[in-house]
Amino acid sequence: MTKELTFKKGEVVYVSHPYGGKKSNKGDAGRILKELYAKYPGVVFISPLHSIALAYDAVPYDDGMFLCLRLLSVCTTILLTGNWTERHGCRLETMTAISWGLGLKELKQ
């Protein structure tokens, strides 16, 4: 984990943030994304909350996690945000990223 975040231009970063079907979490993740894009121009941030949250109630949990991990597979780094340690999905994404050898960073708030 790093205190000061640094990213390379063109880097593709998966933003892991708790969801659990709560709209407030999606809003929080959206605010974080706006700040990240403003601070790190040229970096691609991928948010599964904004890509596949509409399917949250439409597909079984395991199928939703498969979609999240598929998005993660095209990234070079995972960025952990919010109370990620408290959510099973975020922890699964983190362990998968570690097993794939992706970069691991945490946004301290």
Residue pairs with C-beta under 8 A, 6 or more apart in sequence:
1 104
1 105
1 106
2 105
2 106
3 108
5 40
5 79
5 105
5 107
7 13
7 40
7 43
7 77
8 43
9 41
9 42
9 43
10 42
10 43
10 44
11 43
11 44
11 76
11 77
12 44
12 46
12 74
12 75
12 76
12 77
13 36
13 43
13 44
13 45
13 46
13 75
13 76
13 77
13 78
13 79
13 105
14 46
14 48
14 71
14 72
14 75
14 77
14 78
14 79
14 93
14 97
14 102
15 29
15 32
15 33
15 36
15 45
15 46
15 47
15 48
15 79
15 81
16 48
16 78
16 79
16 80
16 81
16 84
16 90
16 93
16 94
17 25
17 28
17 29
17 32
17 47
17 49
17 81
17 82
17 84
17 90
18 25
18 82
18 83
18 84
18 86
18 87
18 89
18 90
19 25
19 26
19 29
19 49
19 53
19 56
19 87
19 89
20 87
21 56
21 57
25 49
25 82
26 49
26 50
26 53
28 82
29 47
29 49
29 50
29 81
29 82
30 47
30 49
30 50
32 81
32 82
32 107
33 45
33 47
33 50
36 43
36 45
36 79
37 43
37 45
45 79
46 71
46 74
46 75
48 67
48 68
48 71
48 72
51 67
51 71
52 64
52 67
52 68
52 71
55 64
55 67
56 64
59 67
65 89
65 92
68 89
68 93
69 92
69 93
69 96
72 78
72 93
72 96
72 97
72 100
72 102
73 100
75 102
76 102
76 103
77 102
77 103
77 104
77 105
78 93
78 94
78 97
78 102
78 103
78 104
78 105
79 105
79 106
79 107
80 90
80 94
80 104
80 105
80 106
80 107
81 106
81 107
81 109
82 90
82 109
84 90
84 91
84 94
84 106
85 91
94 104
97 104
98 104
